[in-house]
Amino acid sequence: MSANLEQDSDRLCILRVGGELKKSELDTVESEFVEKIANAGTIKLLVLLENFSGWERNEAWGDTDFFFSHRDEFEKIAVVGQPQWEAQVLAFTGAGLRKGPVKFFPETGEAEARAWLAE
């Protein structure tokens, strides 16, 4: 599976994404987010792109229902990955369209990303 959601603490979730992200996998993770948000309220998210190779080609990516329904429930999103993905990931996560900030960190910046999320 290329997308795996873990609970790190009450309000911090970690999403590990490896290889090519499939829409069906993201849909599964979104369902898990709904549960976690229901229990915790707003959450912070750390996304770790591990050997990430992009998104599968699929017309279903146009479904923005989850984004618009839950965009204000993510207090902060930190993404750690290879710099080549920064612009696409920031667009994909809706940086600038969310209530909370989204920030990208290079693949060696996990500790920095965690510190930023903890602020």
ROSE-4610 file (N, C-alpha, C; in Angstrom, 1 decimal, always signed):
// ROSE-4610
residu = [M/M/M/S/S/S/A/A/A/N/N/N/L/L/L/E/E/E/Q/Q/Q/D/D/D/S/S/S/D/D/D/R/R/R/L/L/L/C/C/C/I/I/I/L/L/L/R/R/R/V/V/V/G/G/G/G/G/G/E/E/E/L/L/L/K/K/K/K/K/K/S/S/S/E/E/E/L/L/L/D/D/D/T/T/T/V/V/V/E/E/E/S/S/S/E/E/E/F/F/F/V/V/V/E/E/E/K/K/K/I/I/I/A/A/A/N/N/N/A/A/A/G/G/G/T/T/T/I/I/I/K/K/K/L/L/L/L/L/L/V/V/V/L/L/L/L/L/L/E/E/E/N/N/N/F/F/F/S/S/S/G/G/G/W/W/W/E/E/E/R/R/R/N/N/N/E/E/E/A/A/A/W/W/W/G/G/G/D/D/D/T/T/T/D/D/D/F/F/F/F/F/F/F/F/F/S/S/S/H/H/H/R/R/R/D/D/D/E/E/E/F/F/F/E/E/E/K/K/K/I/I/I/A/A/A/V/V/V/V/V/V/G/G/G/Q/Q/Q/P/P/P/Q/Q/Q/W/W/W/E/E/E/A/A/A/Q/Q/Q/V/V/V/L/L/L/A/A/A/F/F/F/T/T/T/G/G/G/A/A/A/G/G/G/L/L/L/R/R/R/K/K/K/G/G/G/P/P/P/V/V/V/K/K/K/F/F/F/F/F/F/P/P/P/E/E/E/T/T/T/G/G/G/E/E/E/A/A/A/E/E/E/A/A/A/R/R/R/A/A/A/W/W/W/L/L/L/A/A/A/E/E/E]
num = [1/1/1/2/2/2/3/3/3/4/4/4/5/5/5/6/6/6/7/7/7/8/8/8/9/9/9/10/10/10/11/11/11/12/12/12/13/13/13/14/14/14/15/15/15/16/16/16/17/17/17/18/18/18/19/19/19/20/20/20/21/21/21/22/22/22/23/23/23/24/24/24/25/25/25/26/26/26/27/27/27/28/28/28/29/29/29/30/30/30/31/31/31/32/32/32/33/33/33/34/34/34/35/35/35/36/36/36/37/37/37/38/38/38/39/39/39/40/40/40/41/41/41/42/42/42/43/43/43/44/44/44/45/45/45/46/46/46/47/47/47/48/48/48/49/49/49/50/50/50/51/51/51/52/52/52/53/53/53/54/54/54/55/55/55/56/56/56/57/57/57/58/58/58/59/59/59/60/60/60/61/61/61/62/62/62/63/63/63/64/64/64/65/65/65/66/66/66/67/67/67/68/68/68/69/69/69/70/70/70/71/71/71/72/72/72/73/73/73/74/74/74/75/75/75/76/76/76/77/77/77/78/78/78/79/79/79/80/80/80/81/81/81/82/82/82/83/83/83/84/84/84/85/85/85/86/86/86/87/87/87/88/88/88/89/89/89/90/90/90/91/91/91/92/92/92/93/93/93/94/94/94/95/95/95/96/96/96/97/97/97/98/98/98/99/99/99/100/100/100/101/101/101/102/102/102/103/103/103/104/104/104/105/105/105/106/106/106/107/107/107/108/108/108/109/109/109/110/110/110/111/111/111/112/112/112/113/113/113/114/114/114/115/115/115/116/116/116/117/117/117/118/118/118/119/119/119]
x = [+0.9/+0.0/+0.9/+0.5/+1.4/+0.9/-0.2/-0.6/-1.0/-0.4/-0.6/-0.7/-1.8/-2.1/-1.8/-1.0/-0.7/-1.1/-1.5/-1.7/-0.5/+0.1/+1.4/+1.0/+0.1/-0.4/-1.9/-2.5/-3.9/-4.3/-3.4/-3.8/-2.8/-1.8/-0.8/-1.0/-1.2/-1.2/-0.1/+0.4/+1.5/+0.9/+1.1/+0.7/+1.9/+2.2/+3.4/+2.9/+3.5/+3.1/+4.4/+4.3/+5.4/+5.0/+5.9/+5.6/+4.5/+3.7/+2.6/+1.3/+0.8/-0.4/-1.6/-2.4/-3.6/-4.8/-5.8/-7.0/-7.7/-7.8/-8.5/-7.8/-6.5/-5.8/-6.0/-6.0/-6.3/-7.7/-8.7/-10.1/-10.1/-9.4/-9.3/-8.8/-7.7/-7.0/-8.0/-8.7/-9.7/-10.7/-11.2/-12.2/-11.6/-10.3/-9.6/-9.5/-9.2/-9.1/-10.5/-11.6/-12.9/-13.1/-12.6/-12.7/-11.8/-10.6/-9.7/-10.1/-10.6/-11.1/-12.3/-13.2/-14.4/-13.9/-12.8/-12.4/-11.5/-10.7/-9.8/-10.1/-11.0/-11.3/-10.2/-9.6/-8.6/-7.3/-6.6/-5.4/-4.3/-3.1/-1.9/-1.5/-0.9/-0.6/+0.9/+1.6/+2.9/+2.9/+3.2/+3.2/+4.6/+4.9/+6.3/+6.2/+6.9/+6.9/+8.1/+7.9/+9.0/+9.1/+10.1/+10.2/+9.0/+8.5/+7.2/+7.5/+6.6/+6.8/+5.6/+4.7/+3.6/+2.2/+1.3/-0.1/-0.5/-1.3/-1.8/-2.6/-2.6/-3.5/-4.9/-5.8/-7.2/-8.1/-9.1/-10.1/-10.7/-10.7/-11.4/-10.7/-9.5/-8.8/-9.5/-10.5/-11.2/-12.2/-12.4/-13.4/-12.8/-13.3/-12.8/-13.7/-14.6/-15.6/-14.9/-13.9/-13.2/-12.5/-11.8/-11.1/-12.0/-13.1/-14.0/-14.7/-15.0/-15.7/-14.8/-13.5/-12.6/-11.4/-11.4/-10.2/-9.8/-10.8/-10.5/-10.2/-10.2/-10.0/-8.5/-7.7/-6.3/-5.6/-5.1/-4.5/-3.2/-2.4/-1.1/-0.8/-0.2/+0.2/+1.7/+2.6/+4.0/+4.2/+4.9/+5.2/+6.7/+7.2/+8.7/+8.9/+9.7/+10.0/+11.0/+11.2/+12.2/+11.7/+12.6/+12.2/+11.5/+11.8/+11.1/+9.6/+9.1/+7.6/+7.0/+7.8/+7.2/+6.1/+6.2/+5.1/+3.9/+4.0/+2.8/+2.2/+2.9/+2.4/+1.6/+2.2/+1.6/+0.3/+0.2/-1.0/-2.0/-1.6/-2.4/-3.0/-2.3/-2.8/-3.6/-3.7/-4.5/-3.9/-2.5/-1.8/-2.3/-2.6/-3.2/-4.7/-5.3/-6.8/-7.4/-6.5/-6.9/-6.8/-7.5/-7.4/-6.0/-5.5/-4.1/-3.0/-1.8/-0.7/-0.2/+0.3/+1.0/+2.4/+3.4/+4.8/+5.5/+6.4/+7.2/+8.6/+9.1/+10.5/+11.2/+12.5/+13.3/+13.3/+13.7/+13.6/+14.5/+15.4/+16.3/+15.7/+14.5/+13.9/+12.8/+12.7/+11.6/+11.7/+12.8/+12.9/+12.4/+12.8/+12.4/+10.9/+10.3/+8.9/+8.1/+8.6/+8.0/+8.0/+9.2/+9.3/+8.3/+8.2/+7.2/+5.8/+5.5/+4.1/+3.9/+4.9/+4.8/+4.6/+4.9/+4.8/+3.4]
y = [-1.2/+0.0/+1.2/+2.2/+3.4/+4.5/+4.3/+5.3/+4.7/+5.1/+4.5/+5.6/+5.7/+6.7/+6.1/+6.8/+6.4/+7.6/+7.2/+8.2/+8.3/+9.5/+9.7/+10.1/+11.0/+11.5/+11.9/+12.5/+12.8/+13.6/+14.6/+15.5/+15.5/+14.5/+14.5/+13.1/+13.2/+12.0/+12.1/+10.9/+10.7/+10.0/+10.5/+9.9/+9.5/+8.2/+7.8/+7.4/+8.1/+7.8/+7.4/+6.2/+5.6/+5.2/+5.3/+4.8/+5.7/+5.2/+5.9/+5.9/+7.1/+7.2/+7.0/+6.0/+5.7/+6.4/+6.7/+7.4/+6.6/+5.3/+4.4/+4.3/+4.4/+4.4/+5.8/+6.8/+8.1/+8.1/+7.6/+7.5/+6.7/+5.7/+4.9/+5.7/+6.5/+7.3/+8.4/+9.0/+10.1/+9.6/+8.4/+7.8/+7.7/+7.3/+7.2/+8.6/+9.6/+11.0/+11.5/+11.1/+11.5/+11.0/+9.7/+9.1/+9.9/+10.2/+10.8/+12.2/+12.9/+14.3/+14.3/+13.3/+13.2/+13.1/+12.4/+12.1/+13.3/+13.9/+14.9/+16.3/+16.6/+17.9/+18.2/+19.4/+19.7/+18.8/+18.5/+17.7/+18.4/+17.9/+18.3/+17.1/+17.3/+16.2/+16.3/+15.2/+15.1/+14.1/+14.5/+13.7/+13.3/+12.1/+11.6/+10.9/+11.6/+11.0/+10.1/+8.8/+7.9/+7.1/+7.4/+6.9/+7.2/+8.4/+8.8/+9.0/+8.5/+8.7/+9.4/+10.0/+10.7/+10.1/+10.6/+10.1/+9.3/+8.3/+7.5/+8.4/+8.1/+8.9/+8.3/+9.2/+8.8/+10.0/+10.0/+11.2/+11.5/+10.5/+10.6/+11.7/+12.1/+13.1/+14.4/+14.6/+15.8/+16.0/+14.9/+14.9/+15.7/+16.8/+17.7/+17.8/+16.8/+16.8/+16.7/+15.8/+15.7/+17.1/+17.6/+18.8/+20.0/+20.2/+21.3/+21.0/+19.7/+19.4/+19.5/+19.3/+19.1/+20.1/+21.0/+21.8/+22.6/+23.0/+23.8/+22.9/+21.6/+20.7/+20.3/+20.7/+20.4/+21.7/+21.7/+22.8/+23.2/+22.2/+22.4/+21.2/+21.3/+20.2/+20.4/+19.5/+19.5/+18.3/+18.6/+17.5/+17.4/+16.2/+16.0/+15.1/+15.6/+14.8/+15.4/+14.8/+15.3/+16.7/+17.7/+19.0/+19.0/+18.1/+18.1/+18.0/+17.5/+17.4/+18.6/+19.6/+20.6/+21.4/+21.9/+22.7/+21.8/+20.6/+19.8/+19.4/+19.1/+18.7/+19.8/+21.0/+22.2/+22.5/+22.3/+22.5/+21.4/+20.2/+19.0/+19.2/+19.7/+19.8/+21.1/+21.9/+23.1/+24.2/+24.3/+25.3/+26.7/+27.5/+28.8/+28.9/+27.7/+27.6/+27.0/+26.7/+26.1/+27.1/+26.9/+27.7/+27.6/+26.4/+26.1/+26.2/+26.5/+26.5/+25.1/+25.1/+23.9/+24.3/+23.5/+23.8/+22.5/+22.7/+21.6/+21.7/+20.5/+20.3/+19.3/+19.5/+18.5/+17.1/+16.1/+14.7/+14.5/+15.4/+15.4/+16.2/+16.8/+17.8/+17.3/+16.0/+15.5/+16.1/+16.2/+16.7/+18.2/+18.9/+20.3/+20.4/+19.5/+19.5/+19.2/+18.2/+17.9/+19.1/+19.8/+21.0/+22.0/+22.3/+23.3/+22.9/+21.6/+21.2/+21.3/+21.2/+21.3/+22.7/+23.7/+25.1/+25.5]
z = [+0.0/+0.0/+0.0/-0.8/-0.9/+0.1/+0.8/+1.7/+3.1/+4.1/+5.4/+6.5/+7.2/+8.2/+9.6/+10.4/+11.8/+12.7/+13.9/+14.9/+15.8/+15.9/+16.6/+18.1/+18.2/+19.5/+19.3/+20.3/+20.3/+19.0/+18.7/+17.6/+16.4/+16.5/+15.4/+14.7/+13.3/+12.5/+11.5/+11.2/+10.2/+9.0/+7.8/+6.6/+5.8/+5.7/+4.9/+3.5/+2.5/+1.1/+0.4/-0.2/-1.0/-2.3/-3.3/-4.6/-5.3/-6.1/-6.8/-5.9/-5.6/-4.8/-5.7/-5.3/-6.0/-5.4/-6.2/-5.7/-4.6/-4.9/-4.0/-2.6/-2.6/-1.3/-0.6/-1.3/-0.7/-0.1/-0.8/-0.3/+1.0/+1.1/+2.4/+3.5/+3.2/+4.2/+4.6/+3.7/+4.0/+5.0/+4.8/+5.8/+7.2/+7.2/+8.5/+9.2/+8.3/+8.8/+9.4/+8.8/+9.3/+10.7/+11.0/+12.3/+13.3/+12.9/+13.8/+14.1/+13.1/+13.3/+14.3/+14.1/+15.0/+16.5/+16.7/+18.1/+18.6/+17.7/+18.2/+17.9/+17.0/+16.6/+15.5/+15.5/+14.6/+14.8/+13.7/+13.8/+13.1/+13.4/+12.7/+11.9/+10.7/+9.9/+9.4/+9.5/+9.0/+7.9/+6.7/+5.5/+5.2/+5.1/+4.8/+3.4/+2.4/+1.1/+1.0/+0.9/+0.9/-0.4/-1.2/-2.6/-3.4/-3.2/-3.8/-5.3/-6.1/-7.6/-8.3/-7.5/-8.0/-7.8/-8.6/-8.5/-9.7/-9.5/-10.6/-11.5/-12.8/-13.7/-13.5/-13.2/-12.9/-12.9/-13.6/-13.6/-12.3/-11.4/-10.1/-9.2/-9.5/-8.7/-8.6/-9.5/-9.5/-8.4/-7.7/-6.5/-5.4/-5.1/-4.1/-2.8/-2.7/-1.6/-0.3/-0.1/+1.2/+1.5/+0.6/+0.8/+1.3/+0.6/+1.0/+2.3/+2.6/+3.8/+5.0/+4.9/+6.0/+6.0/+5.1/+5.0/+6.2/+7.0/+8.2/+9.5/+9.3/+10.4/+10.5/+9.6/+9.7/+10.2/+11.4/+12.0/+11.3/+10.9/+10.2/+9.4/+8.3/+7.5/+7.1/+7.5/+7.1/+6.2/+5.1/+4.1/+4.0/+4.1/+4.0/+2.8/+1.8/+0.6/-0.2/-1.4/-2.3/-2.9/-3.0/-3.4/-4.8/-5.6/-7.0/-6.9/-5.7/-5.6/-4.9/-4.4/-3.6/-4.2/-5.4/-6.0/-6.2/-6.7/-6.9/-5.6/-4.6/-3.3/-2.7/-2.7/-2.1/-2.8/-4.2/-4.9/-4.5/-4.4/-4.1/-2.7/-1.8/-0.4/-0.2/-1.2/-1.1/-0.2/-0.3/+0.5/+0.0/+1.0/+0.7/+0.7/+0.6/+0.5/+1.8/+2.7/+4.0/+5.1/+6.2/+7.3/+7.9/+8.0/+8.6/+7.5/+7.9/+6.9/+6.5/+5.3/+4.8/+4.4/+4.9/+4.7/+4.2/+3.2/+2.7/+3.2/+3.5/+4.1/+3.2/+3.0/+2.2/+3.0/+2.3/+2.8/+4.1/+4.3/+5.5/+6.7/+6.4/+7.4/+8.2/+8.5/+9.3/+10.7/+11.4/+12.7/+12.7/+11.7/+11.5/+11.3/+10.5/+10.3/+11.6/+12.4/+13.6/+14.6/+14.6/+15.5/+15.1/+13.8/+13.3/+13.7/+13.5/+13.9/+15.4/+16.2/+17.7/+18.1/+17.3/+17.7/+18.0]
